[in-house]
Amino acid sequence: MPTNVWVTVHPNGWAVKREGSERATQTFSTQAEAIAHGRALAKKDKVEFILQGRDGQIRERDSYGNDPYPPKG
């Protein structure tokens, strides 16, 4: 089962990682490139896309998966 996709800061720029993985799937020199690649992976695999800022805080979160509708709670 595919796992969520994270875009995080990396020593070489920005990294696209799978949740729970230590290693980056791919690294990019710009955040925009990493976001585009990460979103495409999340949409393809129908999982959640999470974007972290330079400070480590989650800046954005989008779900492309099987969200229950209506939402619980």
Secondary structure, DSSP 8 states (H G I E B T S, - for coil): ----EEEEEETTEEEEEETT-SS-SEEESSHHHHHHHHHHHHHHHT-EEEEE-TTS-EEEEEE-S---SS---
